[in-house]
Amino acid sequence: MIESAQIQRAIKIAEKRTGLNWSVFVGDLGADPRAEAIERHGALGAAAAASVLLAVDPNAHHLEIVTGSRARRRLDDRSCALAAASMAGTFAVRDLDGGIARGILALVEHVRRS
Amino acid sequence: MVTIRPANGRPGCEVGSRVEYRCAVTIRSAKRAAVRAGALAALTSVPLLAASSAFADSFQGEDAGPRLSVLETIGIFVGIPVGLFVLITVLVLLPGWVKGDQNRTEIGWDTQSAAKTKGAEPADAAGESEKAGAASSGTGGASGSW
């Protein structure tokens, strides 16, 4: 459970504005962070197709954004890359919560209407 | 041409006749203009009058036909122009309706029609996200490090 009010608020805004499911994972992503993130995204089950997962590994200084097949149609990878760069920049100044929240809001800005 | 002169300007003018002019009017040029205008009017109107009188009596070889009803009149003078307007408008807009908005399609706003025309999803970002696309079915996203 995420305790940061900042992130919760961002997720609430994101779900209201886009209708997609937004998930945040902060923790160890292992040796292959991308595979791990996709696995966690897949674990969301039926909702995965319309889900966006932000996975952050603070110890490995790595982050992953995973979009489901349906979510990807509205949120292209270029926008994700942009948000990832923005988040990485914020994490670099040791603001984990702020980086995640701002990353979510940056992604929301790029989600197209369905 | 009417030129106005002072009353005592020229001898022999109609000063002191029944019409009292404050100033002398030389009528000669005005008269000439009137004659010219009359001649012109007569010349132009005579053929017209002759023609109209000829048409009025014998309307040879043509039949005016029965009168148009109100509906027919509206149909001809309103219906046909409006119909042509609609027809031309449809012809102009038809290609756009058939093909869809190319601009929106190219940008990727219309994903369905984009898939129809291109047979693919909107373009992926290069670089970081490439490794993501192939990994699992249809997922996308991006990675980052700091």
Interface residues (C-beta under 8 A of the other chain):
Chain A: P33 R34 A35 A37 I38 H41 G42 A49 V52 L53 H61 H62 L63 E64 I65 V66 T67 G68 S69 A71 R72 R73 R74 L75 D76 D77 R78 C80 A81 A83 A84 A85 M87 A88 G89 F91 A92 R112
Chain B: G108 W109 T111 E121 P122 A123 D124 A125 G127 E128 S129 K131 A132 G133 A135 S136 S137 G138 T139 G140 G141 A142 S143 G144 S145 W146
